[in-house]
Amino acid sequence: MICKASSPSTLTMCSSYRRADAAFLRRIDVAKVFFVKDGHGDEKTSRGYDVPIASAVNALRPFEFKYFPSGPTFNPEVPAGGFSPFRYVVIEVLAGEVGGPFPKAGFYLVADLSPARCGELLGIVPPSA
C-alpha cells in the first residue's frame, strides 16, 4: 500500500500498516537443531529445525553443551549410511543469537541427549533414519 495523506483517516490507516509491518518484521531469535549420524558424507545430517532459542534453553537446561566452531563429524572413519540411525543433537547458533549457554556463534553438541528425547522436549519430530 502506498501511503498518501489525502485525508486524516488515510494517514491513520497508513500508520497502522507501518506499525503492523514493524511488529511482523521484529526478529525472534531462533536456533537451528540438527540430528547427526556417525560417519561422513552427505547423509550424516538431517535438515535443520528452527526452534526459538528461549524454548531450547529452557527445555535443554539440564544438559551440557560442547562447542564446535564448524559442523561436527562423529566417528568420521565410517561412511554415513542412509539407514543408519541419527545419534546426536547439534544446535547451530548464529552471531546475532548468542547469549546464555551459547556464548559464541557456532555449533553445540547437546551431550547425552537422544534425538527422540530432544523431539519430545522441543516438540519436533526427528527423522527415523
N, C-alpha and C positions, 0 to 999 in steps of 0.2 A: 504494500500500500504506500502510495506517495502521499505525504502529509502536506497539505496546503491549508493555511489558516484562513479559509474562506468564511468561516463562522466560528463563534466560540465553541459550539458543540463539536465541530470537526477537529478543532485544536485539542479538546478534551479527549476525543476518541483516539487521536494520534498519540497523545501522551500515554494513554492506556496501553496501546500497542507497544510502544517503546518500553514501558515497564515490564510488560509480559515477555517481550523478547529478551530483555536483560535477565529476568528471572530464569527463563528457559535455558539461556546460554551459560548460566553460572555452572562452573565445573564441579562435579562431585569426584573427589579423588578415588580412583579405583586401582586395584592391584590385579594382575593377571595371574590366574592359577593354572599351572600345567601339571599333568601327570606324566611321569617319565618311567621308561623301562630300562633295564640293564642293557648295556651294549652301545654300539654306534650305528649310525645310519639314519635315513630319513624317517623311519617308522618308530623312533625311540621316544618321541614326544607327542602328546595329544595336542589338540587345538587348545588355545587359551580360553579360559573362562573369566570374564570380568566380574569382580566382586568388590563392593565398596571396602576401602581399607579399614574403616571403622568396624565393619562386620568381621573382617578377617582377624583383626587384632583382638576383638572381644572373644570370638569363637576359639581362637588358637592360643589364647593366653597361657595355658598350661604347658605348651610345647616350646622346645628350644629351636632357634633358627641358626643355621650355618650359612654364612655369606659366601657368595661366589661373584666375582666381577663380570663373568660371562656365563652363559648357559652351561650348567654342569653335565658331565657324562659320567655314568656309573658303570664300572666294570667294562671298560672300552675294548677289552680283548675279545669279547663275544659280539657277533652281529645281532642287532635287534630284530627279532622275527615278528612277522605280522600277527602271530597268535600268542606271543609272549605276554605275560601279564604286566600291567603298569604296577610299579612297586613304590614309587617315590612321589612326594608332593613338593613342587617347587613354585615359589611365588616370585613374580617379577615386579619390581618397584622402579618407577621412572624417577628422574631427578626432581620433578616438581611435586612428588608424592612422599618424599622421605620424612621420617619422624617416628617417634616411639621406638618399637622394636626393629624398625627399618632405618638405620641412620645413614645409609648410603644407597645410591641408585645401584641396581644390580639384581641378582637372583639369590633367593633364600631357600635352602632346603629346610623343610619342616621335619625335624628329627622325630623318629618313631611314630609317624602318622601314616596310616594306610590311605590309599585313595578312597576306599569305601567309607572309612570313618570321616575323612575330610568332606566327602559328599554329604554325609549326614549333618555334619556341623555347619556347613556353608549353604546347604540347600541346593546343591548342584548334583547332577548325575554323571559320575565319571564313566568313561568308556570301559568296556569289559576287556578289550584287547586291541 
